[in-house]
Amino acid sequence: MLIYCTIKRYIETGSVSDRKRIGRPRSARTPALKNSVRCRILRNPRRSMPKMSREFCVNHETMRKLVVVDLGMKSYKRENVYHLNDSIRRKRLERCIQLKARFAPGTEDQILLSDEKLFTVEEASNGQNGRILASQSQDIPDSIKYIDRVQKPLSLMVCAGVSADSRTNLISVHQGIKVNSQTYRELVLEPEIASAGEKYLQNHPWIYQQDSAPAHASKVSQGWFREQNIDFISKEGWPPSSPDLNPLDYSVWANLESRACAKSHKSLESLKVSLLSEWQKISQEELRKGVNQFRRRLTSVIHKKGGYIQ
């Protein structure tokens, strides 16, 4: 096709040079600027487009098009993650390999994954999308312009478990109650997990997951599961520092917080009522999507040699 076009252009114009183009030639997004910006980004990818537009004396829209359209790059947000040293990476890799072998494809419905989270009475904010539309800043009422924060807000810890086809009740642990082996057994294990197979998993074979928090990893708690003949992932079997493997951590809790804490609460009772209400409103389909990612995430950690995954 290229040869045909070249011959056709020569027959029509008597030259193989490009035809004279219509419109004003580029004066800003030039090849030289494109190469300079690419080299600068390769040296330091944390550069901001507004700052580069000032450095190269071009407007922001020109720099945005050069980076996004010409260079094919996107701006990604940096993430806070748990620190993983060599020992933790090695344990994550080894235990993910063991868990992947334990849970064959299609067995995601046999696992009940559990976790805890601390919620406060304060309004949940989204730094990326928490925007307000107004003609000017002075027009925005203080009641919606500012998000109140105090040094030590009232807080409520909740615990829950999810599987592909069910969920446990949302269990609340009020501020000031120390979660140890005894309270864990009295508040979570005996009222919810002892009968979970019958209440939530239709008496099918199932496995309970918990992280290695002290109350979970204690001899008392580990022994309780053996006494009850409940299959579970022991403290030596779950990868350390791995919220990226629990759907409650990487999916459910953030959704629940955005719903239940869309506005601040005046009391812990108000927060508790809102959490319980919104917990029941989360669709089982949404929970299933999170649980079904479990095995794929094990594979991702293995590919990363125990490193971070999104």
Secondary structure as UniProt FT lines:
FT   HELIX           2..13
FT   HELIX           31..43
FT   TURN            45..46
FT   HELIX           49..55
FT   TURN            56..57
FT   HELIX           60..65
FT   HELIX           66..70
FT   HELIX           86..102
FT   TURN            105..106
FT   HELIX           108..110
FT   STRAND          111..120
FT   TURN            127..129
FT   HELIX           137..139
FT   HELIX           142..145
FT   STRAND          155..162
FT   STRAND          171..174
FT   TURN            175..176
FT   HELIX           181..184
FT   HELIX           185..193
FT   TURN            194..195
FT   HELIX           196..199
FT   TURN            202..203
FT   STRAND          207..209
FT   HELIX           214..217
FT   HELIX           219..227
FT   TURN            228..229
FT   TURN            235..237
FT   HELIX           243..245
FT   HELIX           248..252
FT   HELIX           253..260
FT   HELIX           268..281
FT   HELIX           284..291
FT   TURN            292..293
FT   HELIX           294..303
FT   TURN            304..306
//
